[in-house]
Amino acid sequence: MAQTKVTRNRQVTIPAEIARVAHITEGDILSVDLVGGTVVLRKAESELPVIRIGKKISDAEIERLIAEAAVEVSG
């Protein structure tokens, strides 16, 4: 079992192996619940699609992605 320390600001670091397996990356939102005295962290479901791009893209491509997301959100 992995362990982590709580900082004075109540922050914790998720061990790299657990973050990797859980697909948790920088910028992700986690929900925090208390279940029978146990703290449970869960990757939150986003209402809007998240676009992570590690490369340069054109303005036209950004507009296309926004349009696709708008259609997906509106149903």
PDB file of N, H, CA, C and O in Angstrom:
ATOM      1  N   MET A   1       0.845  -1.172   0.000  1.00  0.00           N
ATOM      2  CA  MET A   1       0.000   0.000   0.000  1.00  0.00           C
ATOM      3  C   MET A   1       0.895   1.242   0.000  1.00  0.00           C
ATOM      4  O   MET A   1       1.828   1.347   0.797  1.00  0.00           O
ATOM      5  N   ALA A   2       0.603   2.164  -0.890  1.00  0.00           N
ATOM      6  H   ALA A   2      -0.155   2.079  -1.537  1.00  0.00           H
ATOM      7  CA  ALA A   2       1.362   3.413  -0.976  1.00  0.00           C
ATOM      8  C   ALA A   2       0.905   4.364   0.129  1.00  0.00           C
ATOM      9  O   ALA A   2      -0.242   4.317   0.572  1.00  0.00           O
ATOM     10  N   GLN A   3       1.816   5.220   0.560  1.00  0.00           N
ATOM     11  H   GLN A   3       2.748   5.258   0.200  1.00  0.00           H
ATOM     12  CA  GLN A   3       1.489   6.221   1.563  1.00  0.00           C
ATOM     13  C   GLN A   3       1.946   7.585   1.075  1.00  0.00           C
ATOM     14  O   GLN A   3       2.849   7.689   0.245  1.00  0.00           O
ATOM     15  N   THR A   4       1.313   8.631   1.596  1.00  0.00           N
ATOM     16  H   THR A   4       0.579   8.547   2.269  1.00  0.00           H
ATOM     17  CA  THR A   4       1.683   9.996   1.268  1.00  0.00           C
ATOM     18  C   THR A   4       1.470  10.850   2.507  1.00  0.00           C
ATOM     19  O   THR A   4       0.719  10.466   3.404  1.00  0.00           O
ATOM     20  N   LYS A   5       2.111  11.985   2.565  1.00  0.00           N
ATOM     21  H   LYS A   5       2.720  12.298   1.836  1.00  0.00           H
ATOM     22  CA  LYS A   5       2.035  12.863   3.723  1.00  0.00           C
ATOM     23  C   LYS A   5       1.137  14.061   3.416  1.00  0.00           C
ATOM     24  O   LYS A   5       1.150  14.575   2.298  1.00  0.00           O
ATOM     25  N   VAL A   6       0.370  14.500   4.388  1.00  0.00           N
ATOM     26  H   VAL A   6       0.360  14.083   5.297  1.00  0.00           H
ATOM     27  CA  VAL A   6      -0.476  15.675   4.251  1.00  0.00           C
ATOM     28  C   VAL A   6       0.355  16.892   4.651  1.00  0.00           C
ATOM     29  O   VAL A   6       0.956  16.904   5.726  1.00  0.00           O
ATOM     30  N   THR A   7       0.395  17.920   3.794  1.00  0.00           N
ATOM     31  H   THR A   7      -0.092  17.910   2.921  1.00  0.00           H
ATOM     32  CA  THR A   7       1.145  19.138   4.098  1.00  0.00           C
ATOM     33  C   THR A   7       0.324  20.036   5.014  1.00  0.00           C
ATOM     34  O   THR A   7      -0.839  19.746   5.295  1.00  0.00           O
ATOM     35  N   ARG A   8       0.926  21.123   5.476  1.00  0.00           N
ATOM     36  H   ARG A   8       1.871  21.359   5.247  1.00  0.00           H
ATOM     37  CA  ARG A   8       0.208  22.024   6.388  1.00  0.00           C
ATOM     38  C   ARG A   8      -0.996  22.664   5.712  1.00  0.00           C
ATOM     39  O   ARG A   8      -1.908  23.119   6.402  1.00  0.00           O
ATOM     40  N   ASN A   9      -1.026  22.711   4.382  1.00  0.00           N
ATOM     41  H   ASN A   9      -0.285  22.341   3.822  1.00  0.00           H
ATOM     42  CA  ASN A   9      -2.185  23.237   3.647  1.00  0.00           C
ATOM     43  C   ASN A   9      -3.173  22.134   3.283  1.00  0.00           C
ATOM     44  O   ASN A   9      -4.060  22.332   2.453  1.00  0.00           O
ATOM     45  N   ARG A  10      -3.012  20.974   3.911  1.00  0.00           N
ATOM     46  H   ARG A  10      -2.291  20.813   4.585  1.00  0.00           H
ATOM     47  CA  ARG A  10      -3.863  19.790   3.684  1.00  0.00           C
ATOM     48  C   ARG A  10      -3.747  19.260   2.264  1.00  0.00           C
ATOM     49  O   ARG A  10      -4.691  18.655   1.755  1.00  0.00           O
ATOM     50  N   GLN A  11      -2.619  19.472   1.621  1.00  0.00           N
ATOM     51  H   GLN A  11      -1.852  19.963   2.035  1.00  0.00           H
ATOM     52  CA  GLN A  11      -2.391  18.945   0.280  1.00  0.00           C
ATOM     53  C   GLN A  11      -1.698  17.587   0.380  1.00  0.00           C
ATOM     54  O   GLN A  11      -0.928  17.335   1.307  1.00  0.00           O
ATOM     55  N   VAL A  12      -1.984  16.724  -0.584  1.00  0.00           N
ATOM     56  H   VAL A  12      -2.610  16.929  -1.336  1.00  0.00           H
ATOM     57  CA  VAL A  12      -1.327  15.423  -0.650  1.00  0.00           C
ATOM     58  C   VAL A  12      -0.786  15.221  -2.059  1.00  0.00           C
ATOM     59  O   VAL A  12      -1.292  15.800  -3.021  1.00  0.00           O
ATOM     60  N   THR A  13       0.235  14.404  -2.166  1.00  0.00           N
ATOM     61  H   THR A  13       0.646  13.934  -1.384  1.00  0.00           H
ATOM     62  CA  THR A  13       0.771  14.019  -3.461  1.00  0.00           C
ATOM     63  C   THR A  13       0.327  12.597  -3.749  1.00  0.00           C
ATOM     64  O   THR A  13       0.530  11.699  -2.932  1.00  0.00           O
ATOM     65  N   ILE A  14      -0.272  12.396  -4.896  1.00  0.00           N
ATOM     66  H   ILE A  14      -0.437  13.125  -5.559  1.00  0.00           H
ATOM     67  CA  ILE A  14      -0.683  11.046  -5.280  1.00  0.00           C
ATOM     68  C   ILE A  14       0.551  10.330  -5.813  1.00  0.00           C
ATOM     69  O   ILE A  14       1.199  10.826  -6.735  1.00  0.00           O
ATOM     70  N   PRO A  15       0.886   9.179  -5.253  1.00  0.00           N
ATOM     71  CA  PRO A  15       2.058   8.445  -5.741  1.00  0.00           C
ATOM     72  C   PRO A  15       1.971   8.210  -7.256  1.00  0.00           C
ATOM     73  O   PRO A  15       0.899   7.929  -7.792  1.00  0.00           O
ATOM     74  N   ALA A  16       3.108   8.329  -7.926  1.00  0.00           N
ATOM     75  H   ALA A  16       3.979   8.557  -7.490  1.00  0.00           H
ATOM     76  CA  ALA A  16       3.163   8.268  -9.390  1.00  0.00           C
ATOM     77  C   ALA A  16       2.517   7.007  -9.956  1.00  0.00           C
ATOM     78  O   ALA A  16       1.774   7.084 -10.934  1.00  0.00           O
ATOM     79  N   GLU A  17       2.785   5.858  -9.361  1.00  0.00           N
ATOM     80  H   GLU A  17       3.388   5.796  -8.566  1.00  0.00           H
ATOM     81  CA  GLU A  17       2.229   4.602  -9.887  1.00  0.00           C
ATOM     82  C   GLU A  17       0.707   4.590  -9.804  1.00  0.00           C
ATOM     83  O   GLU A  17       0.038   4.122 -10.726  1.00  0.00           O
ATOM     84  N   ILE A  18       0.163   5.096  -8.717  1.00  0.00           N
ATOM     85  H   ILE A  18       0.706   5.476  -7.969  1.00  0.00           H
ATOM     86  CA  ILE A  18      -1.298   5.139  -8.569  1.00  0.00           C
ATOM     87  C   ILE A  18      -1.894   6.136  -9.562  1.00  0.00           C
ATOM     88  O   ILE A  18      -2.913   5.846 -10.190  1.00  0.00           O
ATOM     89  N   ALA A  19      -1.276   7.301  -9.710  1.00  0.00           N
ATOM     90  H   ALA A  19      -0.449   7.537  -9.200  1.00  0.00           H
ATOM     91  CA  ALA A  19      -1.761   8.295 -10.672  1.00  0.00           C
ATOM     92  C   ALA A  19      -1.722   7.736 -12.088  1.00  0.00           C
ATOM     93  O   ALA A  19      -2.635   7.965 -12.881  1.00  0.00           O
ATOM     94  N   ARG A  20      -0.649   6.995 -12.402  1.00  0.00           N
ATOM     95  H   ARG A  20       0.094   6.809 -11.758  1.00  0.00           H
ATOM     96  CA  ARG A  20      -0.526   6.422 -13.745  1.00  0.00           C
ATOM     97  C   ARG A  20      -1.639   5.410 -14.011  1.00  0.00           C
ATOM     98  O   ARG A  20      -2.299   5.466 -15.048  1.00  0.00           O
ATOM     99  N   VAL A  21      -1.844   4.494 -13.080  1.00  0.00           N
ATOM    100  H   VAL A  21      -1.307   4.448 -12.238  1.00  0.00           H
ATOM    101  CA  VAL A  21      -2.852   3.447 -13.255  1.00  0.00           C
ATOM    102  C   VAL A  21      -4.261   4.051 -13.296  1.00  0.00           C
ATOM    103  O   VAL A  21      -5.123   3.578 -14.037  1.00  0.00           O
ATOM    104  N   ALA A  22      -4.488   5.100 -12.494  1.00  0.00           N
ATOM    105  H   ALA A  22      -3.788   5.484 -11.892  1.00  0.00           H
ATOM    106  CA  ALA A  22      -5.806   5.739 -12.439  1.00  0.00           C
ATOM    107  C   ALA A  22      -5.993   6.789 -13.536  1.00  0.00           C
ATOM    108  O   ALA A  22      -7.050   7.414 -13.625  1.00  0.00           O
ATOM    109  N   HIS A  23      -4.964   6.981 -14.374  1.00  0.00           N
ATOM    110  H   HIS A  23      -4.106   6.473 -14.301  1.00  0.00           H
ATOM    111  CA  HIS A  23      -5.020   7.969 -15.458  1.00  0.00           C
ATOM    112  C   HIS A  23      -5.297   9.377 -14.921  1.00  0.00           C
ATOM    113  O   HIS A  23      -6.074  10.134 -15.504  1.00  0.00           O
ATOM    114  N   ILE A  24      -4.649   9.715 -13.803  1.00  0.00           N
ATOM    115  H   ILE A  24      -4.018   9.100 -13.330  1.00  0.00           H
ATOM    116  CA  ILE A  24      -4.778  11.050 -13.218  1.00  0.00           C
ATOM    117  C   ILE A  24      -3.576  11.866 -13.668  1.00  0.00           C
ATOM    118  O   ILE A  24      -2.429  11.477 -13.449  1.00  0.00           O
ATOM    119  N   THR A  25      -3.852  13.001 -14.300  1.00  0.00           N
ATOM    120  H   THR A  25      -4.784  13.317 -14.478  1.00  0.00           H
ATOM    121  CA  THR A  25      -2.780  13.856 -14.801  1.00  0.00           C
ATOM    122  C   THR A  25      -2.977  15.288 -14.297  1.00  0.00           C
ATOM    123  O   THR A  25      -4.033  15.636 -13.769  1.00  0.00           O
ATOM    124  N   GLU A  26      -1.956  16.092 -14.470  1.00  0.00           N
ATOM    125  H   GLU A  26      -1.099  15.808 -14.899  1.00  0.00           H
ATOM    126  CA  GLU A  26      -2.010  17.485 -14.035  1.00  0.00           C
ATOM    127  C   GLU A  26      -3.236  18.176 -14.612  1.00  0.00           C
ATOM    128  O   GLU A  26      -3.516  18.068 -15.805  1.00  0.00           O
ATOM    129  N   GLY A  27      -3.954  18.876 -13.767  1.00  0.00           N
ATOM    130  H   GLY A  27      -3.726  18.963 -12.798  1.00  0.00           H
ATOM    131  CA  GLY A  27      -5.146  19.604 -14.212  1.00  0.00           C
ATOM    132  C   GLY A  27      -6.441  18.842 -14.014  1.00  0.00           C
ATOM    133  O   GLY A  27      -7.519  19.432 -14.090  1.00  0.00           O
ATOM    134  N   ASP A  28      -6.360  17.534 -13.759  1.00  0.00           N
ATOM    135  H   ASP A  28      -5.485  17.055 -13.696  1.00  0.00           H
ATOM    136  CA  ASP A  28      -7.581  16.764 -13.519  1.00  0.00           C
ATOM    137  C   ASP A  28      -8.246  17.233 -12.231  1.00  0.00           C
ATOM    138  O   ASP A  28      -7.580  17.700 -11.307  1.00  0.00           O
ATOM    139  N   ILE A  29      -9.553  17.103 -12.184  1.00  0.00           N
ATOM    140  H   ILE A  29     -10.094  16.723 -12.934  1.00  0.00           H
ATOM    141  CA  ILE A  29     -10.324  17.436 -10.995  1.00  0.00           C
ATOM    142  C   ILE A  29     -10.680  16.121 -10.294  1.00  0.00           C
ATOM    143  O   ILE A  29     -11.136  15.169 -10.926  1.00  0.00           O
ATOM    144  N   LEU A  30     -10.462  16.090  -8.974  1.00  0.00           N
ATOM    145  H   LEU A  30     -10.092  16.864  -8.460  1.00  0.00           H
ATOM    146  CA  LEU A  30     -10.811  14.912  -8.187  1.00  0.00           C
ATOM    147  C   LEU A  30     -11.950  15.264  -7.249  1.00  0.00           C
ATOM    148  O   LEU A  30     -11.984  16.360  -6.690  1.00  0.00           O
ATOM    149  N   SER A  31     -12.887  14.331  -7.073  1.00  0.00           N
ATOM    150  H   SER A  31     -12.859  13.440  -7.527  1.00  0.00           H
ATOM    151  CA  SER A  31     -13.919  14.520  -6.055  1.00  0.00           C
ATOM    152  C   SER A  31     -13.414  13.834  -4.790  1.00  0.00           C
ATOM    153  O   SER A  31     -12.721  12.819  -4.853  1.00  0.00           O
ATOM    154  N   VAL A  32     -13.769  14.400  -3.651  1.00  0.00           N
ATOM    155  H   VAL A  32     -14.332  15.225  -3.600  1.00  0.00           H
ATOM    156  CA  VAL A  32     -13.329  13.881  -2.359  1.00  0.00           C
ATOM    157  C   VAL A  32     -14.564  13.562  -1.538  1.00  0.00           C
ATOM    158  O   VAL A  32     -15.419  14.421  -1.322  1.00  0.00           O
ATOM    159  N   ASP A  33     -14.652  12.309  -1.077  1.00  0.00           N
ATOM    160  H   ASP A  33     -13.958  11.611  -1.252  1.00  0.00           H
ATOM    161  CA  ASP A  33     -15.792  11.874  -0.275  1.00  0.00           C
ATOM    162  C   ASP A  33     -15.292  11.241   1.017  1.00  0.00           C
ATOM    163  O   ASP A  33     -14.161  10.761   1.094  1.00  0.00           O
ATOM    164  N   LEU A  34     -16.145  11.249   2.016  1.00  0.00           N
ATOM    165  H   LEU A  34     -17.064  11.638   1.953  1.00  0.00           H
ATOM    166  CA  LEU A  34     -15.875  10.544   3.256  1.00  0.00           C
ATOM    167  C   LEU A  34     -16.861   9.400   3.332  1.00  0.00           C
ATOM    168  O   LEU A  34     -18.069   9.622   3.425  1.00  0.00           O
ATOM    169  N   VAL A  35     -16.357   8.176   3.292  1.00  0.00           N
ATOM    170  H   VAL A  35     -15.376   7.995   3.216  1.00  0.00           H
ATOM    171  CA  VAL A  35     -17.201   6.987   3.289  1.00  0.00           C
ATOM    172  C   VAL A  35     -16.848   6.151   4.523  1.00  0.00           C
ATOM    173  O   VAL A  35     -15.810   5.491   4.569  1.00  0.00           O
ATOM    174  N   GLY A  36     -17.726   6.195   5.507  1.00  0.00           N
ATOM    175  H   GLY A  36     -18.569   6.732   5.470  1.00  0.00           H
ATOM    176  CA  GLY A  36     -17.493   5.419   6.726  1.00  0.00           C
ATOM    177  C   GLY A  36     -16.157   5.703   7.387  1.00  0.00           C
ATOM    178  O   GLY A  36     -15.501   4.779   7.868  1.00  0.00           O
ATOM    179  N   GLY A  37     -15.743   6.948   7.420  1.00  0.00           N
ATOM    180  H   GLY A  37     -16.275   7.699   7.029  1.00  0.00           H
ATOM    181  CA  GLY A  37     -14.484   7.309   8.044  1.00  0.00           C
ATOM    182  C   GLY A  37     -13.273   7.176   7.137  1.00  0.00           C
ATOM    183  O   GLY A  37     -12.155   7.453   7.570  1.00  0.00           O
ATOM    184  N   THR A  38     -13.463   6.762   5.892  1.00  0.00           N
ATOM    185  H   THR A  38     -14.372   6.537   5.540  1.00  0.00           H
ATOM    186  CA  THR A  38     -12.382   6.621   4.934  1.00  0.00           C
ATOM    187  C   THR A  38     -12.479   7.731   3.886  1.00  0.00           C
ATOM    188  O   THR A  38     -13.550   7.964   3.325  1.00  0.00           O
ATOM    189  N   VAL A  39     -11.373   8.408   3.625  1.00  0.00           N
ATOM    190  H   VAL A  39     -10.503   8.219   4.081  1.00  0.00           H
ATOM    191  CA  VAL A  39     -11.338   9.440   2.594  1.00  0.00           C
ATOM    192  C   VAL A  39     -11.165   8.757   1.245  1.00  0.00           C
ATOM    193  O   VAL A  39     -10.237   7.969   1.057  1.00  0.00           O
ATOM    194  N   VAL A  40     -12.052   9.057   0.313  1.00  0.00           N
ATOM    195  H   VAL A  40     -12.805   9.696   0.465  1.00  0.00           H
ATOM    196  CA  VAL A  40     -12.021   8.445  -1.016  1.00  0.00           C
ATOM    197  C   VAL A  40     -11.835   9.545  -2.060  1.00  0.00           C
ATOM    198  O   VAL A  40     -12.632  10.481  -2.137  1.00  0.00           O
ATOM    199  N   LEU A  41     -10.780   9.424  -2.858  1.00  0.00           N
ATOM    200  H   LEU A  41     -10.133   8.664  -2.795  1.00  0.00           H
ATOM    201  CA  LEU A  41     -10.545  10.341  -3.981  1.00  0.00           C
ATOM    202  C   LEU A  41     -10.989   9.645  -5.256  1.00  0.00           C
ATOM    203  O   LEU A  41     -10.698   8.466  -5.462  1.00  0.00           O
ATOM    204  N   ARG A  42     -11.689  10.370  -6.104  1.00  0.00           N
ATOM    205  H   ARG A  42     -11.925  11.327  -5.937  1.00  0.00           H
ATOM    206  CA  ARG A  42     -12.180   9.817  -7.362  1.00  0.00           C
ATOM    207  C   ARG A  42     -11.973  10.849  -8.458  1.00  0.00           C
ATOM    208  O   ARG A  42     -12.171  12.043  -8.233  1.00  0.00           O
ATOM    209  N   LYS A  43     -11.584  10.406  -9.619  1.00  0.00           N
ATOM    210  H   LYS A  43     -11.424   9.436  -9.802  1.00  0.00           H
ATOM    211  CA  LYS A  43     -11.470  11.317 -10.748  1.00  0.00           C
ATOM    212  C   LYS A  43     -12.876  11.802 -11.081  1.00  0.00           C
ATOM    213  O   LYS A  43     -13.762  10.999 -11.370  1.00  0.00           O
ATOM    214  N   ALA A  44     -13.079  13.117 -11.040  1.00  0.00           N
ATOM    215  H   ALA A  44     -12.359  13.770 -10.806  1.00  0.00           H
ATOM    216  CA  ALA A  44     -14.412  13.688 -11.255  1.00  0.00           C
ATOM    217  C   ALA A  44     -14.802  13.597 -12.718  1.00  0.00           C
ATOM    218  O   ALA A  44     -13.962  13.689 -13.614  1.00  0.00           O
ATOM    219  N   GLU A  45     -16.077  13.416 -12.936  1.00  0.00           N
ATOM    220  H   GLU A  45     -16.759  13.340 -12.208  1.00  0.00           H
ATOM    221  CA  GLU A  45     -16.615  13.433 -14.293  1.00  0.00           C
ATOM    222  C   GLU A  45     -16.817  14.883 -14.691  1.00  0.00           C
ATOM    223  O   GLU A  45     -17.445  15.651 -13.962  1.00  0.00           O
ATOM    224  N   SER A  46     -16.296  15.252 -15.827  1.00  0.00           N
ATOM    225  H   SER A  46     -15.786  14.628 -16.419  1.00  0.00           H
ATOM    226  CA  SER A  46     -16.420  16.616 -16.305  1.00  0.00           C
ATOM    227  C   SER A  46     -17.700  16.756 -17.114  1.00  0.00           C
ATOM    228  O   SER A  46     -18.071  15.860 -17.871  1.00  0.00           O
ATOM    229  N   GLU A  47     -18.370  17.892 -16.944  1.00  0.00           N
ATOM    230  H   GLU A  47     -18.068  18.620 -16.329  1.00  0.00           H
ATOM    231  CA  GLU A  47     -19.557  18.154 -17.746  1.00  0.00           C
ATOM    232  C   GLU A  47     -19.171  18.508 -19.181  1.00  0.00           C
ATOM    233  O   GLU A  47     -19.927  18.256 -20.119  1.00  0.00           O
ATOM    234  N   LEU A  48     -17.996  19.091 -19.336  1.00  0.00           N
ATOM    235  H   LEU A  48     -17.382  19.296 -18.574  1.00  0.00           H
ATOM    236  CA  LEU A  48     -17.537  19.486 -20.662  1.00  0.00           C
ATOM    237  C   LEU A  48     -16.352  18.618 -21.066  1.00  0.00           C
ATOM    238  O   LEU A  48     -15.569  18.209 -20.209  1.00  0.00           O
ATOM    239  N   PRO A  49     -16.211  18.336 -22.337  1.00  0.00           N
ATOM    240  CA  PRO A  49     -15.047  17.558 -22.762  1.00  0.00           C
ATOM    241  C   PRO A  49     -13.761  18.344 -22.550  1.00  0.00           C
ATOM    242  O   PRO A  49     -13.735  19.565 -22.703  1.00  0.00           O
ATOM    243  N   VAL A  50     -12.716  17.645 -22.202  1.00  0.00           N
ATOM    244  H   VAL A  50     -12.737  16.653 -22.077  1.00  0.00           H
ATOM    245  CA  VAL A  50     -11.407  18.259 -22.004  1.00  0.00           C
ATOM    246  C   VAL A  50     -10.541  17.903 -23.198  1.00  0.00           C
ATOM    247  O   VAL A  50     -10.440  16.739 -23.584  1.00  0.00           O
ATOM    248  N   ILE A  51      -9.925  18.908 -23.770  1.00  0.00           N
ATOM    249  H   ILE A  51     -10.007  19.854 -23.456  1.00  0.00           H
ATOM    250  CA  ILE A  51      -9.046  18.687 -24.911  1.00  0.00           C
ATOM    251  C   ILE A  51      -7.623  18.924 -24.445  1.00  0.00           C
ATOM    252  O   ILE A  51      -7.268  20.045 -24.080  1.00  0.00           O
ATOM    253  N   ARG A  52      -6.805  17.883 -24.452  1.00  0.00           N
ATOM    254  H   ARG A  52      -7.094  16.972 -24.748  1.00  0.00           H
ATOM    255  CA  ARG A  52      -5.399  18.007 -24.071  1.00  0.00           C
ATOM    256  C   ARG A  52      -4.566  17.857 -25.337  1.00  0.00           C
ATOM    257  O   ARG A  52      -4.575  16.809 -25.983  1.00  0.00           O
ATOM    258  N   ILE A  53      -3.862  18.900 -25.672  1.00  0.00           N
ATOM    259  H   ILE A  53      -3.854  19.751 -25.147  1.00  0.00           H
ATOM    260  CA  ILE A  53      -3.094  18.891 -26.904  1.00  0.00           C
ATOM    261  C   ILE A  53      -1.653  19.216 -26.574  1.00  0.00           C
ATOM    262  O   ILE A  53      -1.363  20.248 -25.969  1.00  0.00           O
ATOM    263  N   GLY A  54      -0.754  18.338 -26.970  1.00  0.00           N
ATOM    264  H   GLY A  54      -0.989  17.500 -27.461  1.00  0.00           H
ATOM    265  CA  GLY A  54       0.657  18.564 -26.705  1.00  0.00           C
ATOM    266  C   GLY A  54       1.392  19.067 -27.931  1.00  0.00           C
ATOM    267  O   GLY A  54       2.612  18.929 -28.030  1.00  0.00           O
ATOM    268  N   LYS A  55       0.660  19.645 -28.857  1.00  0.00           N
ATOM    269  H   LYS A  55      -0.331  19.757 -28.777  1.00  0.00           H
ATOM    270  CA  LYS A  55       1.298  20.142 -30.086  1.00  0.00           C
ATOM    271  C   LYS A  55       0.607  21.429 -30.520  1.00  0.00           C
ATOM    272  O   LYS A  55      -0.475  21.761 -30.035  1.00  0.00           O
ATOM    273  N   LYS A  56       1.231  22.131 -31.417  1.00  0.00           N
ATOM    274  H   LYS A  56       2.110  21.862 -31.810  1.00  0.00           H
ATOM    275  CA  LYS A  56       0.627  23.344 -31.960  1.00  0.00           C
ATOM    276  C   LYS A  56      -0.472  22.956 -32.944  1.00  0.00           C
ATOM    277  O   LYS A  56      -0.304  22.040 -33.750  1.00  0.00           O
ATOM    278  N   ILE A  57      -1.592  23.660 -32.868  1.00  0.00           N
ATOM    279  H   ILE A  57      -1.728  24.404 -32.214  1.00  0.00           H
ATOM    280  CA  ILE A  57      -2.662  23.422 -33.829  1.00  0.00           C
ATOM    281  C   ILE A  57      -3.141  24.769 -34.365  1.00  0.00           C
ATOM    282  O   ILE A  57      -2.919  25.820 -33.764  1.00  0.00           O
ATOM    283  N   SER A  58      -3.794  24.698 -35.499  1.00  0.00           N
ATOM    284  H   SER A  58      -3.975  23.845 -35.987  1.00  0.00           H
ATOM    285  CA  SER A  58      -4.244  25.926 -36.158  1.00  0.00           C
ATOM    286  C   SER A  58      -5.526  26.451 -35.516  1.00  0.00           C
ATOM    287  O   SER A  58      -6.228  25.733 -34.803  1.00  0.00           O
ATOM    288  N   ASP A  59      -5.806  27.717 -35.789  1.00  0.00           N
ATOM    289  H   ASP A  59      -5.236  28.300 -36.367  1.00  0.00           H
ATOM    290  CA  ASP A  59      -7.053  28.316 -35.313  1.00  0.00           C
ATOM    291  C   ASP A  59      -8.254  27.560 -35.875  1.00  0.00           C
ATOM    292  O   ASP A  59      -9.247  27.365 -35.174  1.00  0.00           O
ATOM    293  N   ALA A  60      -8.171  27.141 -37.116  1.00  0.00           N
ATOM    294  H   ALA A  60      -7.364  27.300 -37.686  1.00  0.00           H
ATOM    295  CA  ALA A  60      -9.273  26.401 -37.742  1.00  0.00           C
ATOM    296  C   ALA A  60      -9.529  25.084 -37.009  1.00  0.00           C
ATOM    297  O   ALA A  60     -10.680  24.693 -36.815  1.00  0.00           O
ATOM    298  N   GLU A  61      -8.467  24.409 -36.606  1.00  0.00           N
ATOM    299  H   GLU A  61      -7.533  24.727 -36.764  1.00  0.00           H
ATOM    300  CA  GLU A  61      -8.614  23.151 -35.883  1.00  0.00           C
ATOM    301  C   GLU A  61      -9.240  23.398 -34.506  1.00  0.00           C
ATOM    302  O   GLU A  61     -10.067  22.607 -34.051  1.00  0.00           O
ATOM    303  N   ILE A  62      -8.854  24.475 -33.854  1.00  0.00           N
ATOM    304  H   ILE A  62      -8.182  25.117 -34.223  1.00  0.00           H
ATOM    305  CA  ILE A  62      -9.452  24.826 -32.564  1.00  0.00           C
ATOM    306  C   ILE A  62     -10.947  25.097 -32.737  1.00  0.00           C
ATOM    307  O   ILE A  62     -11.758  24.624 -31.940  1.00  0.00           O
ATOM    308  N   GLU A  63     -11.312  25.848 -33.764  1.00  0.00           N
ATOM    309  H   GLU A  63     -10.654  26.232 -34.412  1.00  0.00           H
ATOM    310  CA  GLU A  63     -12.724  26.138 -34.029  1.00  0.00           C
ATOM    311  C   GLU A  63     -13.498  24.857 -34.298  1.00  0.00           C
ATOM    312  O   GLU A  63     -14.625  24.705 -33.825  1.00  0.00           O
ATOM    313  N   ARG A  64     -12.907  23.931 -35.054  1.00  0.00           N
ATOM    314  H   ARG A  64     -11.992  24.055 -35.438  1.00  0.00           H
ATOM    315  CA  ARG A  64     -13.564  22.657 -35.344  1.00  0.00           C
ATOM    316  C   ARG A  64     -13.802  21.859 -34.066  1.00  0.00           C
ATOM    317  O   ARG A  64     -14.879  21.295 -33.875  1.00  0.00           O
ATOM    318  N   LEU A  65     -12.797  21.812 -33.190  1.00  0.00           N
ATOM    319  H   LEU A  65     -11.922  22.270 -33.345  1.00  0.00           H
ATOM    320  CA  LEU A  65     -12.926  21.081 -31.936  1.00  0.00           C
ATOM    321  C   LEU A  65     -13.984  21.695 -31.024  1.00  0.00           C
ATOM    322  O   LEU A  65     -14.733  20.979 -30.360  1.00  0.00           O
ATOM    323  N   ILE A  66     -14.040  23.025 -30.996  1.00  0.00           N
ATOM    324  H   ILE A  66     -13.431  23.607 -31.536  1.00  0.00           H
ATOM    325  CA  ILE A  66     -15.063  23.704 -30.203  1.00  0.00           C
ATOM    326  C   ILE A  66     -16.457  23.379 -30.737  1.00  0.00           C
ATOM    327  O   ILE A  66     -17.374  23.113 -29.961  1.00  0.00           O
ATOM    328  N   ALA A  67     -16.615  23.400 -32.043  1.00  0.00           N
ATOM    329  H   ALA A  67     -15.870  23.616 -32.674  1.00  0.00           H
ATOM    330  CA  ALA A  67     -17.910  23.083 -32.658  1.00  0.00           C
ATOM    331  C   ALA A  67     -18.324  21.649 -32.343  1.00  0.00           C
ATOM    332  O   ALA A  67     -19.485  21.399 -32.020  1.00  0.00           O
ATOM    333  N   GLU A  68     -17.382  20.699 -32.434  1.00  0.00           N
ATOM    334  H   GLU A  68     -16.439  20.901 -32.696  1.00  0.00           H
ATOM    335  CA  GLU A  68     -17.680  19.303 -32.096  1.00  0.00           C
ATOM    336  C   GLU A  68     -18.110  19.170 -30.647  1.00  0.00           C
ATOM    337  O   GLU A  68     -19.070  18.463 -30.343  1.00  0.00           O
ATOM    338  N   ALA A  69     -17.395  19.857 -29.742  1.00  0.00           N
ATOM    339  H   ALA A  69     -16.615  20.432 -29.990  1.00  0.00           H
ATOM    340  CA  ALA A  69     -17.723  19.788 -28.333  1.00  0.00           C
ATOM    341  C   ALA A  69     -19.105  20.378 -28.063  1.00  0.00           C
ATOM    342  O   ALA A  69     -19.860  19.846 -27.249  1.00  0.00           O
ATOM    343  N   ALA A  70     -19.436  21.469 -28.739  1.00  0.00           N
ATOM    344  H   ALA A  70     -18.823  21.902 -29.400  1.00  0.00           H
ATOM    345  CA  ALA A  70     -20.740  22.092 -28.547  1.00  0.00           C
ATOM    346  C   ALA A  70     -21.865  21.144 -28.968  1.00  0.00           C
ATOM    347  O   ALA A  70     -22.897  21.067 -28.301  1.00  0.00           O
ATOM    348  N   VAL A  71     -21.666  20.428 -30.065  1.00  0.00           N
ATOM    349  H   VAL A  71     -20.828  20.491 -30.607  1.00  0.00           H
ATOM    350  CA  VAL A  71     -22.675  19.467 -30.521  1.00  0.00           C
ATOM    351  C   VAL A  71     -22.799  18.338 -29.514  1.00  0.00           C
ATOM    352  O   VAL A  71     -23.908  17.909 -29.195  1.00  0.00           O
ATOM    353  N   GLU A  72     -21.665  17.849 -29.006  1.00  0.00           N
ATOM    354  H   GLU A  72     -20.764  18.197 -29.265  1.00  0.00           H
ATOM    355  CA  GLU A  72     -21.670  16.748 -28.036  1.00  0.00           C
ATOM    356  C   GLU A  72     -22.382  17.151 -26.740  1.00  0.00           C
ATOM    357  O   GLU A  72     -23.152  16.368 -26.185  1.00  0.00           O
ATOM    358  N   VAL A  73     -22.127  18.355 -26.265  1.00  0.00           N
ATOM    359  H   VAL A  73     -21.501  18.992 -26.715  1.00  0.00           H
ATOM    360  CA  VAL A  73     -22.730  18.820 -25.019  1.00  0.00           C
ATOM    361  C   VAL A  73     -24.216  19.061 -25.179  1.00  0.00           C
ATOM    362  O   VAL A  73     -24.992  18.766 -24.270  1.00  0.00           O
ATOM    363  N   SER A  74     -24.627  19.599 -26.331  1.00  0.00           N
ATOM    364  H   SER A  74     -23.996  19.839 -27.069  1.00  0.00           H
ATOM    365  CA  SER A  74     -26.035  19.924 -26.533  1.00  0.00           C
ATOM    366  C   SER A  74     -26.886  18.682 -26.802  1.00  0.00           C
ATOM    367  O   SER A  74     -28.114  18.733 -26.734  1.00  0.00           O
ATOM    368  N   GLY A  75     -26.221  17.571 -27.106  1.00  0.00           N
ATOM    369  H   GLY A  75     -25.224  17.530 -27.161  1.00  0.00           H
ATOM    370  CA  GLY A  75     -26.962  16.318 -27.278  1.00  0.00           C
ATOM    371  C   GLY A  75     -27.354  16.124 -28.674  1.00  0.00           C
ATOM    372  O   GLY A  75     -27.986  15.120 -29.003  1.00  0.00           O
TER     373      GLY A  75
END
